[in-house]
Amino acid sequence: MSSSVTEEPRATGAAAPAGAETTPPVGGRPSGRKAAAGVRAALAAASGVLLYLSFPPRPLWWLAPLALAVFAGCLHGRRARAGFGLGLLHGLGFLLPLLVWTSEGVGPVPWIALATLEAVLIGFTALGIALVSRLPAWPLWGAAVWIAGEALRARAPFGGFPWGKLAFGQADGIFLPLAALGGTPLLSFGTALCGFGLYEVLRTVRNHPRRGVAALAALAVAAPVGTAVAARPLVSDAAEDGTAVAAVIQGNVPRAGFDFNAQRRAVLDNHAKRTIQLADDVRAGRAPEPDFVVWPENSSDIDPFSQPDAHRVIDNAVKAIGVPVAIGSVLAPETGPLRNTMILWDPVKGPTHTYDKRKIQPFGERIPMRSFVRLFSADVDRVQRDFGPGKEPGVFDMAGSGIGMVTCYEAAFDDAVRSTVRAGAQVIAVPSNNATFGRTQMTYQQLAMDRVRAVEHSRTVLVPVTSGVSAVIRPDGRVVQQTEMFTADALVAEIPLRSTETPATRLGPLPEYALVALAAGGFGWLLVRRTRARRSAA
């Protein structure tokens, strides 16, 4: 982190005498400025693409600091307007390929609109980074501003969309233990600080700085790595409360071409049949007997409380396996919104408890501004009745183990996962339905989120998905079992039960608040410096 400061160009207040010749600096010629601006714009977009390549399914986590180093080179010393434009280009280069799966089945309009909206927010983040890049030790301030931008994107608009957090690309990286220390905000911060510090090291070396300045810049690279190594003891998959044998069911979905009602019934039948097959395998000694079973989200889109036939199919499957099963269903009350619900189904008592999904996906499960959005895409009317959010975390007592429900999209939100663990979850289940998105990278992006959550809260994460990839993730983030996509399968594994809370679980949003406050402090310092400079000039 360099102590040098790049000052904004200021007018001298004096004009050259009439007729006097002036020679502009070489870098200041209009053609030179335009060429440099063009290069910066291209590099900003390319750095976004490089950041995208660091995300799953590729294990290229180390590309993220390199991408941010290139991006920092584009932003350093730029004015606010240029920073915004460069950030927009970086955001588009990153998010257009990252979110292309949102176009599956509905065309390019929602994809481009979402990526552009999120890129605009990244543009505002880059504006802030460009401003604080004039401060001493700027990589620290810049990384804090990046976290402020991620915090904004996780909350607004329409409840936020945290997809694309730096943390979610680091499931295979050396920074991962930072998640157990300070959650995804600290993991993202460490990645950003390393990237910005890497650029500052190169810049100071090129400018032949004093040795102390170079050492300070190198500290921005070394500090996140050293902290992650020091936090490694927080990552453990030891059983604290014994073990349990868990099963996750992937029933698969029918081929395209079924009408909606037939598809719903076929999906339910697939999961019931695969559960009964598992029961047969247990009796034949081909599979261990599970203590409990988890089905995916939407494994029964037919409401079993109002449809006796669906109730019978589920009840027969649960009785066959003979242990508690968590069923993903859609409940349709006579009035009010639909409910995306997990149902705890006992083989003797039947359905006993429910959990309603709390984070409802905008433009997927509910349509904000429906009449306005319809002007751009008629696909909004595929969602004829909005889903409503639940209010409380859901932890099911399944054969004496506390299994916390975090349904699909909720895994992207820090508060949804943390509140479930704080409510007593010894294991996290993330029942999901990714069939809508086909064989795209979406399912692997979400699986990486689940791996980060496992380390963040030191819990086994079970991931049953209707069409795959289903997985069993140990508390240290390792995937020990997983399925192929679009196959019927069942995973059975002995898993550790844990109740210790990591620092990240205990601290909750405090690390993020502290980093946002740090960013605000950087802006405050910048304002004080400019005020003093104006007074000195006056």
C-alpha positions, -999 to +999 in steps of 0.1 A: +000+000+000+017+032-011+018+064+007+019+084-025-011+105-035-022+112-071-037+147-070-066+158-093-057+181-121-064+217-110-066+249-131-037+272-125-059+303-125-036+320-150-039+322-188-010+322-213-003+356-229-020+362-262+000+348-291+022+327-268+028+292-279+020+263-255+032+228-258+009+203-243+024+173-225+028+142-247+002+122-226-021+151-228-027+153-265-063+145-274-054+115-296-032+101-268-059+106-242-085+089-263-062+060-270-054+056-233-091+058-225-098+031-250-072+008-236-085+013-201-121+005-213-109-027-230-089-038-200-118-030-176-141-053-197-114-079-200-109-079-162-146-087-158-143-117-181-112-128-162-132-126-129-160-146-145-134-173-154-124-176-117-159-188-108-172-224-108-173-249-125-137-239-131-114-242-101-094-211-112-100-191-079-066-175-083-077-156-113-099-134-091-070-114-075-054-111-109-086-098-124-090-072-096-053-062-101-060-054-137-092-036-128-073-016-101-049-004-128-078+009-148-093+028-119-063+042-100-063+079-101-093+082-123-121+108-119-155+097-106-173+097-139-145+076-155-146+052-126-183+046-130-179+039-168-150+016-162-169-002-135-199-006-157-178-023-184-161-045-158-195-055-145-209-063-179-178-084-187-183-103-155-220-107-152-232-112-187-214-146-190-219-154-153-257-150-154-264-163-189-284-192-173-312-167-165-321-167-202-330-204-202-365-208-215-374-170-214-350-155-239-323-128-235-343-099-221-344-109-184-307-119-186-295-087-202-317-065-179-305-083-147-268-082-157-270-045-167-287-035-135-261-053-114-233-039-136-246-004-128-243-011-091-207-023-097-202+010-117-211+030-085-187+007-065-159+015-090-167+052-088-160+050-051-128+029-056-115+055-081-120+083-055-103+065-026-074+054-049-060+089-042-055+081-005-025+066+011-029+029+017-056+030-009-060-009-014-074-011+021-100+016+014-107+003-021-113-033-008-137-018+019-156+001-008-159-032-028-176-048+002-199-018+005-209-024-031-215-061-024-236-052+007-257-029-015-262-056-042-273-081-015-301-058-004-314-038-033-333-036-055-362-060-048-345-075-018-311-079-034-293-104-056-260-115-040-250-137-069-214-130-080-200-121-046-162-126-047-166-151-018-186-175-039-157-180-063-133-190-036-146-224-025-113-240-037-090-211-027-065-204+000-087-176+014-116-199+022-109-201+060-117-164+062-153-174+058-152-191+092-136-160+107-158-132+093-183-147+069-185-140+032-178-103+036-144-110+051-137-136+024-146-111-003-126-084+014-095-106+016-097-114-021-102-078-031-074-066-009-050-091-023-059-081-059-056-043-053-024-049-033-009-069-061-015-039-085+000-015-060+031-037-056+036-036-094+030+001-095+054+010-067+081-013-081+078+003-115+082+038-100+112+028-079+098+036-045+114+038-011+118+003+004+093+011+032+066+020+007+071-012-013+069-032+019+036-015+029+022-023-006+033-060-003+015-062+031-018-058+013-011-091-006+005-109+024-021-099+050-051-118+036-030-149+029-015-149+064-049-143+081-064-172+061-036-195+072-040-184+108-078-191+106-073-226+093-078-242+127-114-229+126-121-253+097-129-288+111-152-317+102-149-335+135-181-349+150-190-330+181-224-344+188-220-378+173-229-388+137-260-395+117-266-413+084-283-390+060-299-396+026-307-372-002-330-381-030-327-369-066-357-381-084-350-363-117-376-346-140-393-359-171-382-349-206-394-316-221-428-318-237-450-327-207-478-303-199-474-286-166-498-307-145-484-340-159-448-328-152-457-320-116-471-354-110-442-371-128-417-353-106-435-364-074-437-400-087-400-400-095-390-389-060-414-414-044-401-442-066-364-434-059-372-433-021-389-467-023-359-481-043-336-469-016-358-487+010-354-519-011-316-514-013-315-510+025-335-542+031-312-560+007-281-547+024-270-527-007-272-494+011-268-482+048-300-475+066-305-437+069-316-419+100-335-393+079-340-384+042-343-350+025-361-344-008-355-314-031-374-282-034-405-287-056-403-324-054-441-323-048-455-292-065-489-307-058-502-296-024-505-328-003-527-310+022-554-304-004-548-332-028-554-367-012-536-385-041-504-366-035-507-372+002-510-409-004-480-411-027-458-393-003-470-412+027-464-445+010-428-436+002-421-423+037-436-455+053-414-476+029-382-460+041-394-459+077-376-427+088-385-389+088-384-373+054-383-336+045-405-330+015-403-299-008-438-288-018-459-259-030-488-251-008-518-233-023-541-218+003-575-207-008-565-170-004-532-152-003-499-161-019-485-195-026-459-210-002-427-227-011-427-251+018-406-279+033-427-304+052-414-327+079-431-361+072-430-388+099-436-424+089-461-428+117-476-394+124-475-380+088-468-343+082-459-327+115-440-294+108-434-270+080-409-243+069-418-216+044-390-202+023-382-167+034-362-153+005-385-153-025-369-148-059-380-117-077-391-122-112-390-160-106-414-167-077-429-132-075-433-105-101-426-069-089-441-042-111-459-068-131-478-044-155-445-025-163-424-056-168-450-071-191-442-044-216-408-060-221-416-097-217-449-117-217-431-144-198-440-127-165-474-142-167-460-177-164-460-167-127-498-163-124-498-163-086-470-149-065-453-167-037-452-152-002-422-153+022-421-171+055-410-154+087-391-178+109-361-201+103-369-238+100-350-265+120-365-299+118-359-325+146-352-355+124-344-386+144-328-365+171-307-343+148-314-306+141-316-302+104-319-266+092-337-258+060-322-232+037-342-235+005-323-230-028-320-193-035-317-186+002-282-200+003-270-168-014-281-147+016-259-144+047-287-138+071-309-167+059-282-192+065-269-177+098-303-174+114-309-211+107-277-222+124-284-199+153-318-215+156-301-248+164-292-265+131-265-292+135-267-298+098-278-275+069-300-288+041-303-268+009-331-284-011-331-270-046-348-271-080-324-262-108-343-281-136-355-249-151-319-239-159-309-271-177-273-280-179-260-245-174-233-235-149-259-223-125-260-255-105-222-255-100-223-218-090-248-226-063-229-257-052-199-235-046-220-212-024-231-242-004-194-252+001-186-217+014-215-219+038-203-252+051-170-236+061-186-204+072-207-221+098-188-254+103-218-276+093-223-305+070-244-293+040-268-316+023-279-306-012-308-325-027-317-312-062-345-324-084-323-329-115-288-324-100-261-318-090-270-332-056-242-334-030-230-341+005-205-314+017-184-319+048-180-289+073-145-283+058-161-276+024-152-309+007-177-325-016-176-362-006-205-374-027-223-360-057-247-371-085-247-365-122-272-342-137-305-354-150-303-388-135-323-405-107-301-412-077-298-413-040-268-404-018-264-420+016-235-408+039-226-408+075-221-372+085-208-353+116-232-334+138-218-301+151-230-274+174-200-252+179-205-217+164-177-202+143-167-165+149-186-158+117-218-173+131-215-154+163-205-121+148-232-122+121-233-089+100-208-071+123-177-077+100-197-064+070-208-033+090-172-027+101-160-028+065-187-005+053-178+019+081-142+016+069-153+026+034-172+055+048-141+065+068-121+066+035-147+089+019-146+111+050-108+114+049-110+122+012-135+150+019-113+164+046-082+164+023-101+182-005-115+207+019-080+215+032-067+217-003-093+243-013-085+263+018-048+262+010-055+273-026-077+301-014 
